[in-house]
């Protein structure tokens, strides 16, 4: 069912609301400007952009366009110098210097001014009759660069200023936004009609191959009259002001925000596709690991042909993103965006070339397209020297592109649950008084688990609550501190273990706290523990009872965790490997008077553990469950990594798809290119210092069943690498590489 069929009255509601709110003039002007963009009269003498006769897009361009650029053009028009020296030919010349396959061109920006000849939106005053967007599209076509449109949704200063009734309304009022540079308008307001009209107009009138819709999320929790009215019509209640994850009404409101946004995104996608068949569409998806407040569900990936988003952390962050994008993207390659500077606030300071190279090779390691972001000068010019440098970097990546693609091989998946992206310590708090909304224990545990698997060279990717159908691909699933898990999802994980899979869960994962009066684990039978509550506070300890656990944390006799642990009792059939030990004295009661503490600076463990388990392994039908009382994967200590890896290696049936003897800073991936009877092995040095130290690696790649490896070829050089059969593996060695190393393992 399409979004418009699912919410058949929304367009009518928004038009009616516009008239009732005094916006009738604005609507009439909009309709007069727009007319019927997809069916207006054509005389045969109009310029191309006006005729609406552009040929359909093919939709094929992303498959071979690995080098992409975007130049941020969020430039207002209050001063005549702004964008006054824009020259489309010189602009695209710079992209040629940068060796671009595709260029994302601004049709509008966060300031809300149109850079294309719009009959709907307000034109940038300094265009003076020119069509910046159209000129750049023409120049891209002349140079065989794929032109992609950029359109900013929701962040729209012009409409914020000129249509006050369209504004998002934070709970604490407009003052919060008036003091910033960004004005956001609500997709439940008549802005929706405006956005759809612009999407139709842009897609109809320009020979572009794709559109990227930016900022498709809620910058604030909106309590405008349009949201309030819609929530009342759909749920018969006022939108709640208290963030309370134990309150069904708050949960209903959060779900409504997600549904509204998804419906809006899908409507924009539908209109765009109807206006220009074959065009590729993406919505901003950099919010994938953001907290609940932006209200963007993972299902928005279904409104995109491939997923895309901009990230400003280091290479390790981008690696985690790629693992999630790989399973969510409808087609590949997906698109990883990053800036040549450290953030959008920095206009000129370039990242060191070695650092930028490593970040760009993260995309190559994951067979992803890379989009580099630059920033236009205020007069509309670019720094051509930047593109000479970026072009050299593009040439380095280009050498690997002919070999990229295939299916990412993963034995283990980390489960990422978007619904768990909240801070349970900020509960029952007024929405305007949140202080630590971005502290998300689940995200921290996911990122920590990814670091452990990456450094342990275990083949992995990320599976989500949106693509659980992928579970059968893996041997083991990690549930790191998952706060939300419903009965249907739990049943899928239970079936996974019944079929021989391994399930690792930490902390509160699978806890059904709505099971009153006694909360319980939905996967109690799988994990082998019965929930009781919490124990400890600021410091707790894992104390081994098993020789394997003792060996993993040696020479330590305990493993510490900064926080509380989950209190459980082990079921009779479960094997307890370690127990919880509390501090000798509870940390919170130590005081200067009376010296009631065990040690002045630290909180050492008690002399005896509690009877409650901290690590359990449980056999369940054909598989196994592993439960740890706290998300120890969050703590970035080597000992924590070794404990988690020892547990996984203990229960995951081998052999793994690959093994690597190399520095933990080196990440390895493997892609199955079955149609070409080969595997692509890649190694990337993620050592966080530049220049990086050269690395070596001995690699073992699992030979596909019934096949024989015939050759291992270093790419892009093309020379053969000596290999030998070691058990079920083909083993070979990379003697020295500073950044990226790749090899094709051919078989017959």
N, C-alpha and C positions, 0 to 999 in steps of 0.2 A: 504494500500500500504506500502510495506516495505521501510526502509530508502534507501536501495540500488536501489530499483526501482524508488524512488522519485528523486534520484541524480545518474542516471546511469553512468555518465561519471567521477565521482569523483576519483575512483580508477585509471582509466586510466590517468586522469590529474595528479595525484600525482606521478605516475610512470614516466610519461613523464617529469614532472617538476624535478624529481630527476635526471634523465639523463641529462637534459639541464643545471642543476645547478652544474654539475661536481660530482654528487653523484652516477654515474653509478657503480663504484667499490663497493660502500656500498650496492647498490641494488643487485649486483651479488653475493656478499658475503652472504647477507641475504637470497637470494633464494637458494644458495648452502647449507647454514646451515639448512634451513627449509625443502627443498625438497618439499614433500607434507605430512605435519604432520599427516593428517587424513587418508592417504592411503599409507604409506611407507611399504616396504617389512618387513615381520616379519618371523624370522627363527624358533622361538619357544624357543630360548635360552636366549633371552634378559630379563633383569630385568623388573618388572611390570611397572615401570614408562615409559619404552620405547616402550612397545608393543602396546599401544593405545587400549587395550582390556578391560579397566576398565568398570564395569557394569554401567548401567544408574542410575542416582540418583533418589530417590523417590519423592523429593520435599515436603515431609511431616514433616521433622524435625522441622521447626520453631514452629509448633502448640503446642509442649510440651516443647520446650527448652527456658525457661525463664531466665536461668542464663548463661551468656556468657562472654567471656574474649577476650581481644586483648592485646598483648604485643608489643608496638612500637619497631621496629627493624630497625630504619633508621641509620644503622651503615656502614661507608665506609670501605675500606680495605687497606689504605695506611700504616698502622702499623700492623705487624704480630700478635700483641696481640688481635686485634679487632675481636671479636666473636670466639677467639681461643679455649675457654673452653666450647663451647656450647655442651650440653648433652641432647639429645631429651628425654631420659627417665626421667631425673631429671626435665627438663622443664615441661613435662606433669604431673609429680608427683605434682608439685606445683599447677597445675590446679585442680587436684584431691583434694588437700588440700582446694582449693577455692570452691569446690563443683560445678564444672562447668558442664553444659549441652553441651556447644559448645565452641570451641576455634578457633579464627580467626588467621591464620598463614601467616606470611609474605612470599610471593613468590618473591617479589622484594620490593623496598622501594623508597623513594624520591631520594636517591643517585643513583638509576638507575641500581643497580647491582642485578643480579638474584641469589636467594637463592635456586633455584631448578635447576635440570639438563636441562638447556635450550640449544637447538641448534640454537636459534634465538638471545637471549640476551647475554650480557657479564656477565660471572660468577664472583661472589665474590671470590677474590683471596685466601682468607683464608679458603675456603671450602676444598681445597686440595683433590679434588676427591669425597668429601662427598656430600650428598644431604640433606641439613638441612631441607628443606621443606618436602621432602618425608619421612625422618626419623620421623619427628614430626607427620605427617599424620598417619604413621603406629602405633606410640605410642598412638595416640588418638583412633584409631580403637581398639587397644588392651584394652583400658580402657573405652570403650563405650562412648566416647566424640565425638560429631559431629565435624569433621574437615571442616573448612571453609577457603577458600583462600583469601588472601589480595593481591591486585595488584594496584600499584600507576600509574595512568595515568597522562600525561602532566607534572607533576613534576618529572623530570628525569635528574639528573645531568650528568650521564655518556653520554647520548645521546646529551645533551646540549653541553658538552665539545667536543665530537667527531664528531658531525654533526652540524657545525655552521649554515648551511642552513636550519636546522629544527627549529631553535630557534624562540620563540616569540620575536617580535620586538616592544617594547614600542615606543610611538611617540617621546619621548625624548632620544631614543637611548639605547644601550646595557649597558651603564655605570651603570644605575640604578640596573640592575640585577647582574653585575659582582662584586659589593660590598656586595652582600648578600650570604646566604648559598644555596639558591634555584635557580635552573635553570629550566625554563619551555619551553617545546617544543610544536609546534603548530599542532593541529589535522588536519589542512588543508595542512600540509607538508607531505612528505613521511613518517613521523613518524606514520601516520595513518596505513600504511601497516604493520609497525613494531608492533604496538599495537594489531592489529587484529591477526597477526601471533602468538604473545605471548598468546593471549587469547585462540586461537585454540589449541595451544600446551599444555597449562596448563590444560584446561578442558578435553582434550583428554587423557592425560597421568597419571592423578592422581585420586585416589578414594576419591574425595572431594564432599561435598554435596551443597556447595554454593561458590560464589565468590563475594567479596565486592570490587568494583572498586572505589578507592579513587580519589579525586581531579578532578572530571569531571566538570571543570568550567574554565573560562578565568581568570588567575591571573592578567592580564593586558589587556588593549585594544590593540590588536595586529595589527600592520601595516607591517607585514613581506611581502615579495613578493608573497607568496602563498595566503594570505588573500586579498592582493590588487588585484591580478590577478582574484581571484574568484569573488570578489565583482564587478569588472569591467565586467566580463563575464555575471554575473547574472543581473546587474543593470545599466551597461553602464556608470559608474561614478567612480571617485576616492573616497575612504573612507574619509568621512569628519573628520576634526580635531577639529571642534568647537562643544562643547556639547550644543546643542540648541534644546530644546524640542518643539519649535515652528517651527522647520525646518523639512519638510518632508524627506529630504535626511538623516538627522541624525537619524530620527526614522526608516527609511528603513535600515540603517546600524545596528542599535541596534537590529532590528528584524532579520537581517541576522545573526548576531552573535549568537542569541538564536537558530535559525534554524540550523546553522552549528553544534553547540554543541549538540543539540538534535539528529541530524542525526548521529553524531559520536557515541554518547552514545548508540543509538539504534543499530548501526552497531556492536558495541562491544557485546551488549546483544545478537543479532541474531547469531553471530559467536559462542559465548559461548554455546548457547542453541543447535545449530546444532551439536556442537562437543560433547556435553554431555547432552542428553535429560533428563529432570527432575531436572536439577540443578537449584538452586535458585540464583538470581542475584540482587544485589543492587548497585546503584551508590551513591556516597557521596551526602547527602541531608541536610547537616548542613547549607547550604547557603540559606535555605528557607526564612529567614528574612534578608538576606543581600541585599545591594543596587544593582542597575542596573549593576554595573561595571563587576561583575562576569559573567553576561550574561547567567545564568542558569534559564531556564523557569520551571514553576511548572510541565509542561508536561513531564519532565524527570521522574516523578513518574511512568509514563506508561512504562518506560523501566526497571522498578524494580518489583520484586515480592512483596516486602514490602519495605517501606521507612525506612531509617536509617541515623543517623548522630550524630556527637559528639558535645556536648555543655558544656560550662565551666562557665556559670552563675549560679545563685542560684536555689533553688527549684521552685520559682515563674516563672523564665524563662523556665524551663523545663516543667512546667505545661502548659504554653501557646503553646509550641512546640507540646506537646502531643495532644492538642485540634486541631491543624492543621493537624498533622500526621494522626489522626484518620479518617478523611474524605478523605485523599489523598492516603492512602495505599491500594494497590490492594488486599492484604490479611492481616489477623491479626494473631498473634500480630505483630505490627510494632516494631521497635527496637530503644530504646533510649540509646545513648552512653554518658558516662561521665568518667572523670578521677578520680583516687584515690587521685591525687594531684590537685591543683587549676588550673594548665595549663600545657601544654606540655613543657614549659620552666623550670618547677620545677621537678627535677628528684627524689628527696627523701622525701620532706616534705609532710607528709600525712595530708589529711583533718581530723579534729576531727571525731571520730567514730559516734558521735551523728549527726553531720552535714551530713556525708556520708549516714547514715541510712535514714535521711529524704529525701535526694535526691533520694536514691534508691527506697523508698516507693512511690515517684511520679510515677514511672513506674508501681508499683503494683496498685496504685489508678486508673490508666488508663488502666489496663489489658494489659500492654506492657511488652515486653522483655527488660531486662537491660543488656547492655554490659559495663563492667568495663575495663578501660584502665590502663595498667601498662607500665613500661619502662624497657627494658632489660639493664643490665649492659654492659659496653663496651667490656668485655671479653666473653659475651654470657651467663652469669649466671643470676639468679634471687635471690631476697631476700625471702627465704621461710617463714620468720616471717610475711611478708605482707599477704601471702595467708592463714595463720592461722587466721588472723584477718578478712580477706574478707570472709573466709569460715563460720565464725560465723555469719556474716551479711547475707550471702546467706541462712543459715539455718533459720534465722528469716523470710526472704521473702518466703522461700519454704513452710512454713506453710499455706500461703495464696493462693498459686498457684492452688490447686485443685478447687478453687471457682471462679477463674477469667474467663473473657470472656463475650460475649454478645454484645449487641448494646448500645453504649453510648446514654443516654437519654438527649435531649437538647430541651428546649423550644425556646431559643434565639440563633442566630448565629451572630458572628462578621464577616463581609465580609472583607477578606484580598485580596488585588489586587496587584499582583507582579509587574504589569506594573506601579504602582504608587510609586515604591521604588526609588525615586530620590529627590533631593533637588531643589525645584523651584527657590530658591534664587541664585543657581549656574547655571545660564542660559546664554548662549552666551559666555562661557569661554572656552579657549583652553584646550583640554583634558589633557595636561601636567601641567596645572596650577591650577587644581582643589584643593581646600583646605578643603572643608567641604562636600566631596562627601557622607560621611556616615551619614549625618544629613537628616533623612527621616521623614517628618511630618506624613505621613500616618502610618508608623511603630510605631511611638511614640503614635499615637492615638489608634491603634489596641491594643498595650500593655496596655495602660491606660484603655481602655474599658474592657479588660480582667480582669484587677485588680478590677475594679468596680463590674463586675458581680460575680467574685469569692468571693469578700468580702461581697457582697449582697446576696450570696447563691442563685443565679438564675441559673438554669440549662442551660449551654451553651456549644457550641463548635465553631470552626472556619470553615467557608465556603470560597472558593476561586474562582478566575476567571477560574479555571480549573475544578471545580465540581459544577457548578451552578444547575445541575440537582437535587441536594439535597435540594433545597429551600423549597420544599413542606413538608419537615420534621418539619419545624419550625413555630412558631407563630409570631416571630418578627425577623427582620434582622437589624443589625447596620452597617451603612456606615460611618466609622470614617475618615474624611478628605481624601476621595478618590479623587486622582488627575486625574485619568484616568477612564473613563467609556464610552464605545461605545454605539451606538444606540441599538444594539442587546441585550446587557446586560441590558440596561435601560428598554427595553421592558419586559424582564423577571421579573425584579423587579416590574414593573407596573402591570403585570399579578398577581404577588404574592399579591399585595395590593388589587387588584380587587377581589381576592378570599377570602379576609377577613384578610390578614396579616397586620402586622404593620411594617412600615419602618422608622427607625430613621437615620437621616443624619446630619452630622455636617460640618460646614465650606463650602469648595468648592465642596463637593461631588455631582457628576453628572453634573458638569459644562462643557459645550461644548464650549471651548474658540476658536474653529475653526469656529464657526458660525459667520462669518463676515457680517457686521461690528459690530453686537451686540451679544456678547457671551450670552448664555442662559443655564438654567438648563434643561437637558434632562428630568428630572422628575419634572418639574415646576408644572404640574397639580396635581401630587401626594403630593408634599411638600407644596403647597399653597403659594409659594413666587416666585416673578419675580426678576431675577438677575439685579443689577445695576452696582456694582463695589465693591470697598473696602472702608472701613472707619476706621479712627484711624491709629495708628502706633505702638508705644511701649506699650500702655496700653489702654484697653477698658473695659467696664462694662456691665453686664446684670442687668437690673433694672426691678423687677417684677411688673406686673399689675394684677396678679392672686393670690388669697389667697393661693392656693396650692404651688406655687413657693415661695411665701413669707415664708410659713411654712418650706419648705425644706431648705432654707438658713438661717433661724432665728438663732441667733439674728442679723445677717447682713441684711442690707437693699439693698445691691448690691452684685454681685459676680464679682470678677475681673478676667480679662484674660490678660496675658502678650503677647500682639500682636494685630494685626489688626483683625477686623471682616468683614464678608461679608455684603455688603450693598444691601438690597433688599426692595421691597415693597410687602406687603401682598396682595394676591388675595382676592376678596370680600368675598368668603365663608370661608376663613381661620380664625381661632381663635388665636389672638395674646395674648400670656401669659406674654411676657416681651419685653422690648425695649432696644436698644443700648443707653448707655450713654457714652459720650466721657469725657476725663479728662477736668477739668475746663480750664487748659492751656495745649496745646500740649506739651508733655514731651521734644521734641527735640528742642524747642525754648528757654528753660530756660537758662539764662546766669548770670554770676556774676555781670556784669555791668547792672544796672537797675532793677535787681531782678525780671525779668519778668517770675515768676512762682507762683504757688498757694501755695506750701509748699516746704520747703528746700529739704527734703529727699524723699517724696512720690509725687504722681501725683493724688490727690483726684478727685473724679467725679464732673462733672458739676452739677449745682443745678436742672437742668431739663434734662430729657432724649430726645434723638432725636426721630423723628416720625418713624424711621425704626425699624422693629421687630428684636429681638434677639432670641426669642423662639416662635414657631408657632406649633399648632396642626391643622391638616387638615383632614376632612373626605373625602374619595375618594372611590366611589362605596361601597364595603362592608368592606373596611379596613380603616386604618388611616396612615397618614404621620406625622412625627415629625421632625421639622427642628430647628437646633441651629446654630447661626451665626458664631460660632467658635468651634474648637475641644476642648471643656472644659474638655472632658474626659482625655486629656493629662496631666492636672495638678493634681498631686497626693495629693490633699487636701481633707479632709473629707467632706467639704461642697460641693465640686464638685461631689463627689460620691453620696451624698444624693440628689442632684438636678437631676442627671441622673437617679438614681433609682426611684425617685418620678415620673419622666416623664414616665418611662417604666411601672411602676405599674399602672399608670393612664390609659394607653391605651391598655395594653396587657390583653386580656380576660383570666380570671382565670378558674380553678385553675392551678397553675404551677405543674410540675411533682414531685417536692419535695419542702419542706420548712425546714429551720434549724434555731433554736435559739441557737446560739453559738458565740464564739469570731470571729470577722471578719478574724482573721489569720487562721481559720480552713476552708479548702476547702472541699466541698462535691461533690461526683459524684454518678451517679446511672446508672447501666447497666441492661438492659432488657435481661433476659435469658429465653425467651418465651418457648423454647423447653423443659425446665426443670420446667416450671410454677413457676418462681421465679424472684425476683429482687435482685440485689446486690448493697447495699448501702455502700459507703466508705467515711470516713472522715480522713483527714490528717492535722496535725498541722504544719502550715508553719511559725510559729513564728520565726523570724530571729535572734534567740539567742539560744545558747546551753550551758547547757541542757535547754530544753524547759519547760515551765510551764504546768502542767497537765490541761486538758480541760474537760468540760462537754458539752453535746449537747442534746437538744430535737429535734427529727427528725420527720417529717411528710412526708410519701411517698404516692403518689396518687395510689389508688387501681385501677387496670385495670377494664375497664367497664365490668359489668356482672360477675365479679369475687369476691371471698370472701377470705380475708387473714386468713390463718389457723395457721401460726406459724411465729415467728421472732427468728432467731437463730444467736447468736454471733459466728463469725468465726475468728480464727480457733478453738476456745475453744469448740464450739458445744453446749453450754448451751443455754436454752431458755431465751428470753428477754420478759418481760411483755409488752403488747401493748394494745391499745384501739382504737376503731373506732371514729374518730373525723371528722364528716361530710364525705367528700369523701376521707379522708386520714386514713392511719394506723399510729398511733403515738406511738413512743417508745423513750427510753432515753439511752444514753451512760453516765454513771455516772462519769467515770474517765478514761482518756487515755492520754498518753504522746506523742504518735506519730501517729500511724495508728490504726483506728478502723473500723471494717467491720461487716455487718450483712446481712443475707439472709432473704428476705421477701417472704415466700412461700404462694401460693394462689391456689384456686381451682375454 
